[in-house]
């Protein structure tokens, strides 16, 4: 099994907690950048990135009748040993497959990152520099896309998500650019390009939105998610690079399940 075609997803256990906290911290870092509080930005940003690296899926190893999920980059830091696998399935192949059914807790950080920028504007009682609006929209768009991905995972839903991402990419490069330029002139009485720093921030924010939409569309279109269920009813998620990789991985897990059952029967006979 090619380890680059199969990797653990941070949807359960400590990796899920670290990844969720990292998303929230990175959103706070973005708000700190908008408010130009450099010290808080660096601390929050670096901490969030470190947590993301620890929670990132490294590789999946099948040995000793169990599936080992390793997390951490560049070297594994966390390991989860999944024993007594009772069920394995590719959720992308289910007619009504929805990740949210198995990992409901992940919705909490996704909703939080959508709300935080709006809560900041309401709490401050003033709008940020128009050049920074695209940056503020990034967590809102990311949270919305992730919620859609969790709720719509089946093949028919993935087509909708890819189209929504494509529309968002188009809108972000046209409408967002127009709005930023219009409101900047309305607030400051001059073109945004009169201030190279603000223009660079605005363009960077719009480009990040485009890249985010493209990344989600690519992930939703090609990659599959295989769900493992152990004897205690706990769910684990493994990402695979396409249908063939998912089938190959599930075949290996089914062999593990068969060997585990045969081992248990041999133990009972003894």
GUKE-571368 format. One record per residue (C-alpha): residue number from 1; chain; x, y, z. Coordinates in nm, 4 decimals, m for minus. Layout:
BEGIN
+-----+------+----------+----------+----------+
| pos | unit |        x |        y |        z |
+-----+------+----------+----------+----------+
| NUM |    A |        X |        Y |        Z |
...
+-----+------+----------+----------+----------+
# end
This chain:
BEGIN
+-----+------+----------+----------+----------+
| pos | unit |        x |        y |        z |
+-----+------+----------+----------+----------+
|   1 |    A |   0.0000 |   0.0000 |   0.0000 |
|   2 |    A |   0.1420 |   0.3374 |  m0.1069 |
|   3 |    A |   0.1488 |   0.5555 |   0.2066 |
|   4 |    A |   0.1113 |   0.8662 |  m0.0088 |
|   5 |    A |  m0.2291 |   0.7473 |  m0.1325 |
|   6 |    A |  m0.3728 |   0.6732 |   0.2130 |
|   7 |    A |  m0.3539 |   0.8961 |   0.5203 |
|   8 |    A |  m0.5396 |   0.9399 |   0.8531 |
|   9 |    A |  m0.7861 |   1.2277 |   0.8824 |
|  10 |    A |  m0.8071 |   1.4330 |   1.2069 |
|  11 |    A |  m1.1763 |   1.3688 |   1.2635 |
|  12 |    A |  m1.1649 |   1.1866 |   1.5971 |
|  13 |    A |  m0.9717 |   1.1778 |   1.9248 |
|  14 |    A |  m0.6912 |   1.4179 |   2.0115 |
|  15 |    A |  m0.6099 |   1.5022 |   1.6462 |
|  16 |    A |  m0.9662 |   1.6315 |   1.6038 |
|  17 |    A |  m0.9338 |   1.8464 |   1.9158 |
|  18 |    A |  m0.5961 |   1.9874 |   1.8089 |
|  19 |    A |  m0.7173 |   2.0577 |   1.4572 |
|  20 |    A |  m1.0330 |   2.2288 |   1.5856 |
|  21 |    A |  m0.8430 |   2.4484 |   1.8307 |
|  22 |    A |  m0.5899 |   2.5315 |   1.5569 |
|  23 |    A |  m0.8682 |   2.6561 |   1.3270 |
|  24 |    A |  m1.0012 |   2.8836 |   1.5998 |
|  25 |    A |  m0.6528 |   3.0123 |   1.6873 |
|  26 |    A |  m0.5753 |   3.0873 |   1.3225 |
|  27 |    A |  m0.9019 |   3.2811 |   1.2983 |
|  28 |    A |  m0.8032 |   3.4852 |   1.6036 |
|  29 |    A |  m0.4612 |   3.5372 |   1.4434 |
|  30 |    A |  m0.6326 |   3.6726 |   1.1338 |
|  31 |    A |  m0.8355 |   3.9140 |   1.3460 |
|  32 |    A |  m0.5152 |   4.0201 |   1.5231 |
|  33 |    A |  m0.3551 |   4.0854 |   1.1842 |
|  34 |    A |  m0.6493 |   4.2996 |   1.0779 |
|  35 |    A |  m0.6285 |   4.4992 |   1.4017 |
|  36 |    A |  m0.2495 |   4.5145 |   1.3546 |
|  37 |    A |  m0.1637 |   4.3568 |   1.6883 |
|  38 |    A |   0.1555 |   4.1922 |   1.5654 |
|  39 |    A |   0.2555 |   4.0192 |   1.8898 |
|  40 |    A |  m0.0752 |   3.8354 |   1.9309 |
|  41 |    A |  m0.0771 |   3.7542 |   1.5607 |
|  42 |    A |   0.2606 |   3.5797 |   1.5726 |
|  43 |    A |   0.1810 |   3.3828 |   1.8885 |
|  44 |    A |  m0.1629 |   3.2709 |   1.7694 |
|  45 |    A |  m0.0478 |   3.1992 |   1.4154 |
|  46 |    A |   0.2569 |   2.9930 |   1.5139 |
|  47 |    A |   0.0631 |   2.8013 |   1.7797 |
|  48 |    A |  m0.2160 |   2.7234 |   1.5337 |
|  49 |    A |   0.0304 |   2.6039 |   1.2682 |
|  50 |    A |   0.2115 |   2.3847 |   1.5233 |
|  51 |    A |  m0.1172 |   2.2233 |   1.6297 |
|  52 |    A |  m0.2127 |   2.1651 |   1.2667 |
|  53 |    A |   0.1192 |   1.9919 |   1.2010 |
|  54 |    A |   0.0769 |   1.7649 |   1.5044 |
|  55 |    A |  m0.2802 |   1.6762 |   1.3965 |
|  56 |    A |  m0.1983 |   1.6203 |   1.0287 |
|  57 |    A |  m0.2286 |   1.2624 |   0.9063 |
|  58 |    A |   0.1130 |   1.1068 |   0.8425 |
|  59 |    A |   0.0516 |   0.7476 |   0.7367 |
|  60 |    A |  m0.1577 |   0.4353 |   0.7890 |
|  61 |    A |   0.0127 |   0.1093 |   0.8823 |
|  62 |    A |  m0.1550 |  m0.2314 |   0.8921 |
|  63 |    A |   0.0166 |  m0.4811 |   1.1188 |
|  64 |    A |  m0.0514 |  m0.7368 |   1.3905 |
|  65 |    A |  m0.4218 |  m0.7641 |   1.3015 |
|  66 |    A |  m0.4814 |  m0.3936 |   1.3613 |
|  67 |    A |  m0.4753 |  m0.0594 |   1.1804 |
|  68 |    A |  m0.2311 |   0.2032 |   1.3091 |
|  69 |    A |  m0.3087 |   0.5694 |   1.2372 |
|  70 |    A |  m0.0071 |   0.7986 |   1.2713 |
|  71 |    A |  m0.0353 |   1.1758 |   1.2998 |
|  72 |    A |   0.2305 |   1.4459 |   1.2922 |
|  73 |    A |   0.4585 |   1.6201 |   1.0461 |
|  74 |    A |   0.7407 |   1.5769 |   0.9594 |
|  75 |    A |   0.7564 |   1.2806 |   1.2024 |
|  76 |    A |   0.4681 |   1.0922 |   1.3689 |
|  77 |    A |   0.3813 |   1.2319 |   1.7099 |
|  78 |    A |   0.0457 |   1.0636 |   1.7811 |
|  79 |    A |  m0.0464 |   0.7020 |   1.7143 |
|  80 |    A |  m0.3891 |   0.5414 |   1.7347 |
|  81 |    A |  m0.4117 |   0.1628 |   1.7204 |
|  82 |    A |  m0.7531 |   0.0527 |   1.5917 |
|  83 |    A |  m0.8196 |  m0.3045 |   1.7018 |
|  84 |    A |  m1.1229 |  m0.5232 |   1.6465 |
|  85 |    A |  m1.2464 |  m0.3394 |   1.3374 |
|  86 |    A |  m1.6097 |  m0.4433 |   1.2912 |
|  87 |    A |  m1.7014 |  m0.2349 |   0.9863 |
|  88 |    A |  m1.5296 |  m0.0503 |   0.7033 |
|  89 |    A |  m1.6904 |   0.1466 |   0.4202 |
|  90 |    A |  m1.6218 |   0.4224 |   0.1684 |
|  91 |    A |  m1.8629 |   0.6998 |   0.2627 |
|  92 |    A |  m1.8218 |   0.8661 |  m0.0778 |
|  93 |    A |  m1.9859 |   0.5658 |  m0.2395 |
|  94 |    A |  m2.2973 |   0.5736 |  m0.0195 |
|  95 |    A |  m2.6030 |   0.7258 |  m0.1849 |
|  96 |    A |  m2.6696 |   0.9357 |   0.1253 |
|  97 |    A |  m2.3239 |   0.9433 |   0.2775 |
|  98 |    A |  m2.2672 |   1.2297 |   0.5201 |
|  99 |    A |  m1.9583 |   1.2727 |   0.7348 |
| 100 |    A |  m2.1527 |   1.4786 |   0.9870 |
| 101 |    A |  m2.3443 |   1.1642 |   1.0846 |
| 102 |    A |  m2.0254 |   1.0173 |   1.2331 |
| 103 |    A |  m1.8293 |   1.3281 |   1.3385 |
| 104 |    A |  m2.0873 |   1.5781 |   1.4652 |
| 105 |    A |  m1.8430 |   1.7508 |   1.7020 |
| 106 |    A |  m1.6459 |   1.8881 |   1.4057 |
| 107 |    A |  m1.9301 |   2.1278 |   1.3285 |
| 108 |    A |  m1.8518 |   2.3296 |   1.6443 |
| 109 |    A |  m1.5155 |   2.4773 |   1.5301 |
| 110 |    A |  m1.6468 |   2.5275 |   1.1758 |
| 111 |    A |  m1.9371 |   2.7364 |   1.3057 |
| 112 |    A |  m1.7041 |   2.9241 |   1.5406 |
| 113 |    A |  m1.4647 |   3.0325 |   1.2661 |
| 114 |    A |  m1.7622 |   3.1640 |   1.0692 |
| 115 |    A |  m1.8978 |   3.3632 |   1.3634 |
| 116 |    A |  m1.5762 |   3.5084 |   1.5081 |
| 117 |    A |  m1.5038 |   3.7699 |   1.2353 |
| 118 |    A |  m1.8649 |   3.8907 |   1.2450 |
| 119 |    A |  m1.8591 |   3.8971 |   1.6258 |
| 120 |    A |  m1.5415 |   4.1064 |   1.6135 |
| 121 |    A |  m1.7055 |   4.3651 |   1.3866 |
| 122 |    A |  m2.0142 |   4.3815 |   1.6084 |
| 123 |    A |  m1.8100 |   4.4024 |   1.9298 |
| 124 |    A |  m1.5807 |   4.6718 |   1.7922 |
| 125 |    A |  m1.8705 |   4.8650 |   1.6438 |
| 126 |    A |  m1.6702 |   4.9670 |   1.3394 |
| 127 |    A |  m1.5855 |   4.8177 |   1.0023 |
| 128 |    A |  m1.2207 |   4.7296 |   0.9289 |
| 129 |    A |  m1.0171 |   4.8837 |   0.6504 |
| 130 |    A |  m1.1910 |   4.7699 |   0.3265 |
| 131 |    A |  m0.8596 |   4.6260 |   0.2061 |
| 132 |    A |  m0.8779 |   4.3737 |   0.4920 |
| 133 |    A |  m1.2331 |   4.2585 |   0.4170 |
| 134 |    A |  m1.1210 |   3.9637 |   0.1963 |
| 135 |    A |  m0.9033 |   3.8399 |   0.4836 |
| 136 |    A |  m1.2022 |   3.8599 |   0.7195 |
| 137 |    A |  m1.4140 |   3.6661 |   0.4706 |
| 138 |    A |  m1.1629 |   3.3774 |   0.4512 |
| 139 |    A |  m1.2666 |   3.2021 |   0.7777 |
| 140 |    A |  m1.6349 |   3.2580 |   0.6966 |
| 141 |    A |  m1.5936 |   3.0956 |   0.3548 |
| 142 |    A |  m1.3746 |   2.8185 |   0.4953 |
| 143 |    A |  m1.6254 |   2.7365 |   0.7697 |
| 144 |    A |  m1.9121 |   2.7323 |   0.5203 |
| 145 |    A |  m1.7254 |   2.5049 |   0.2784 |
| 146 |    A |  m1.6239 |   2.2635 |   0.5539 |
| 147 |    A |  m1.9804 |   2.2432 |   0.6837 |
| 148 |    A |  m2.1054 |   2.1734 |   0.3313 |
| 149 |    A |  m1.8399 |   1.9055 |   0.2905 |
| 150 |    A |  m1.9367 |   1.7408 |   0.6194 |
| 151 |    A |  m2.3062 |   1.7467 |   0.5319 |
| 152 |    A |  m2.2829 |   1.6588 |   0.1622 |
| 153 |    A |  m2.0378 |   1.3763 |   0.1012 |
| 154 |    A |  m2.2222 |   1.1423 |  m0.1375 |
| 155 |    A |  m2.1355 |   1.1497 |  m0.5133 |
| 156 |    A |  m2.4347 |   1.3642 |  m0.6124 |
| 157 |    A |  m2.3583 |   1.6109 |  m0.3341 |
| 158 |    A |  m1.9919 |   1.6347 |  m0.4313 |
| 159 |    A |  m2.0893 |   1.7691 |  m0.7729 |
| 160 |    A |  m2.2860 |   2.0434 |  m0.6024 |
| 161 |    A |  m1.9926 |   2.1260 |  m0.3746 |
| 162 |    A |  m1.7512 |   2.1498 |  m0.6689 |
| 163 |    A |  m1.9873 |   2.3845 |  m0.8501 |
| 164 |    A |  m2.0343 |   2.5955 |  m0.5358 |
| 165 |    A |  m1.6563 |   2.6210 |  m0.4984 |
| 166 |    A |  m1.6182 |   2.7225 |  m0.8635 |
| 167 |    A |  m1.8871 |   2.9902 |  m0.8262 |
| 168 |    A |  m1.7208 |   3.1186 |  m0.5090 |
| 169 |    A |  m1.3843 |   3.1416 |  m0.6847 |
| 170 |    A |  m1.5405 |   3.3400 |  m0.9689 |
| 171 |    A |  m1.7359 |   3.5707 |  m0.7395 |
| 172 |    A |  m1.4379 |   3.6301 |  m0.5116 |
| 173 |    A |  m1.2259 |   3.7559 |  m0.7997 |
| 174 |    A |  m1.4890 |   3.9859 |  m0.9442 |
| 175 |    A |  m1.7507 |   4.1031 |  m0.6959 |
| 176 |    A |  m1.5120 |   4.1054 |  m0.3999 |
| 177 |    A |  m1.2520 |   4.3053 |  m0.5938 |
| 178 |    A |  m1.5160 |   4.5553 |  m0.7028 |
| 179 |    A |  m1.6556 |   4.5919 |  m0.3504 |
| 180 |    A |  m1.3135 |   4.6404 |  m0.1942 |
| 181 |    A |  m1.2200 |   4.9067 |  m0.4486 |
| 182 |    A |  m1.5565 |   5.0825 |  m0.4186 |
| 183 |    A |  m1.5681 |   5.0952 |  m0.0383 |
| 184 |    A |  m1.2011 |   5.1923 |  m0.0126 |
| 185 |    A |  m1.2635 |   5.4936 |  m0.2336 |
| 186 |    A |  m1.5833 |   5.5714 |  m0.0409 |
| 187 |    A |  m1.4018 |   5.5643 |   0.2962 |
| 188 |    A |  m1.0675 |   5.7228 |   0.2045 |
| 189 |    A |  m1.1602 |   5.9240 |  m0.1046 |
| 190 |    A |  m0.8879 |   5.7706 |  m0.3205 |
| 191 |    A |  m0.8081 |   5.4547 |  m0.5138 |
| 192 |    A |  m0.6846 |   5.1532 |  m0.3191 |
| 193 |    A |  m0.3849 |   5.1409 |  m0.5542 |
| 194 |    A |  m0.2698 |   5.4739 |  m0.4141 |
| 195 |    A |  m0.1587 |   5.2715 |  m0.1098 |
| 196 |    A |   0.0541 |   4.9755 |  m0.2296 |
| 197 |    A |   0.0405 |   4.8041 |   0.1120 |
| 198 |    A |  m0.3409 |   4.8052 |   0.1266 |
| 199 |    A |  m0.3632 |   4.6975 |  m0.2378 |
| 200 |    A |  m0.1291 |   4.4048 |  m0.1685 |
| 201 |    A |  m0.3380 |   4.2958 |   0.1333 |
| 202 |    A |  m0.6614 |   4.3119 |  m0.0661 |
| 203 |    A |  m0.5193 |   4.1159 |  m0.3599 |
| 204 |    A |  m0.3640 |   3.8573 |  m0.1266 |
| 205 |    A |  m0.6961 |   3.8052 |   0.0515 |
| 206 |    A |  m0.8828 |   3.7539 |  m0.2767 |
| 207 |    A |  m0.6204 |   3.5109 |  m0.4066 |
| 208 |    A |  m0.6343 |   3.3078 |  m0.0846 |
| 209 |    A |  m1.0115 |   3.2809 |  m0.1244 |
| 210 |    A |  m0.9652 |   3.1511 |  m0.4788 |
| 211 |    A |  m0.7015 |   2.8969 |  m0.3707 |
| 212 |    A |  m0.9213 |   2.7846 |  m0.0809 |
| 213 |    A |  m1.2176 |   2.7237 |  m0.3105 |
| 214 |    A |  m0.9971 |   2.5395 |  m0.5613 |
| 215 |    A |  m0.8436 |   2.3194 |  m0.2896 |
| 216 |    A |  m1.1832 |   2.2201 |  m0.1501 |
| 217 |    A |  m1.3192 |   2.1496 |  m0.4986 |
| 218 |    A |  m1.0163 |   1.9291 |  m0.5724 |
| 219 |    A |  m1.0406 |   1.7417 |  m0.2424 |
| 220 |    A |  m1.4157 |   1.6886 |  m0.2753 |
| 221 |    A |  m1.3808 |   1.5728 |  m0.6327 |
| 222 |    A |  m1.0962 |   1.3219 |  m0.6159 |
| 223 |    A |  m1.0337 |   1.2015 |  m0.2630 |
| 224 |    A |  m1.2465 |   0.9472 |  m0.0809 |
| 225 |    A |  m1.3042 |   0.8975 |   0.2911 |
| 226 |    A |  m1.3041 |   0.5469 |   0.4375 |
| 227 |    A |  m1.4699 |   0.5031 |   0.7774 |
| 228 |    A |  m1.3451 |   0.2438 |   1.0267 |
| 229 |    A |  m1.5647 |   0.1305 |   1.3160 |
| 230 |    A |  m1.4186 |  m0.0617 |   1.6096 |
| 231 |    A |  m1.5882 |  m0.2975 |   1.8523 |
| 232 |    A |  m1.6624 |  m0.0119 |   2.0924 |
| 233 |    A |  m1.8492 |   0.1864 |   1.8272 |
| 234 |    A |  m1.5794 |   0.4495 |   1.7760 |
| 235 |    A |  m1.5335 |   0.5984 |   1.4309 |
| 236 |    A |  m1.2048 |   0.6751 |   1.2556 |
| 237 |    A |  m1.1572 |   0.8360 |   0.9145 |
| 238 |    A |  m0.8914 |   0.7645 |   0.6534 |
| 239 |    A |  m0.8446 |   0.9712 |   0.3380 |
| 240 |    A |  m0.7564 |   0.7983 |   0.0116 |
| 241 |    A |  m0.6439 |   0.9335 |  m0.3238 |
| 242 |    A |  m0.9367 |   0.8169 |  m0.5328 |
| 243 |    A |  m1.1643 |   0.5161 |  m0.5724 |
| 244 |    A |  m0.8948 |   0.2562 |  m0.6442 |
| 245 |    A |  m0.6911 |   0.3535 |  m0.3388 |
| 246 |    A |  m1.0058 |   0.3328 |  m0.1236 |
| 247 |    A |  m1.0880 |  m0.0159 |  m0.2535 |
| 248 |    A |  m0.7328 |  m0.1377 |  m0.2025 |
| 249 |    A |  m0.7246 |  m0.0064 |   0.1533 |
| 250 |    A |  m1.0664 |  m0.1540 |   0.2404 |
| 251 |    A |  m0.9566 |  m0.4893 |   0.1008 |
| 252 |    A |  m0.6551 |  m0.4862 |   0.3316 |
| 253 |    A |  m0.8704 |  m0.3917 |   0.6305 |
| 254 |    A |  m1.1165 |  m0.6714 |   0.5488 |
| 255 |    A |  m0.8237 |  m0.9144 |   0.5533 |
| 256 |    A |  m0.7296 |  m0.7828 |   0.8968 |
| 257 |    A |  m1.0886 |  m0.8296 |   1.0151 |
| 258 |    A |  m1.0911 |  m1.1872 |   0.8826 |
| 259 |    A |  m0.7573 |  m1.2713 |   1.0461 |
| 260 |    A |  m0.8781 |  m1.1204 |   1.3735 |
| 261 |    A |  m1.1953 |  m1.3328 |   1.3669 |
| 262 |    A |  m0.9998 |  m1.6470 |   1.2835 |
| 263 |    A |  m0.7582 |  m1.5717 |   1.5659 |
| 264 |    A |  m1.0455 |  m1.5273 |   1.8100 |
| 265 |    A |  m1.2032 |  m1.8561 |   1.6972 |
| 266 |    A |  m0.8718 |  m2.0377 |   1.7369 |
| 267 |    A |  m0.8387 |  m1.8918 |   2.0867 |
| 268 |    A |  m1.1889 |  m2.0065 |   2.1773 |
| 269 |    A |  m1.1208 |  m2.3599 |   2.0459 |
| 270 |    A |  m0.8026 |  m2.3784 |   2.2496 |
+-----+------+----------+----------+----------+
# end
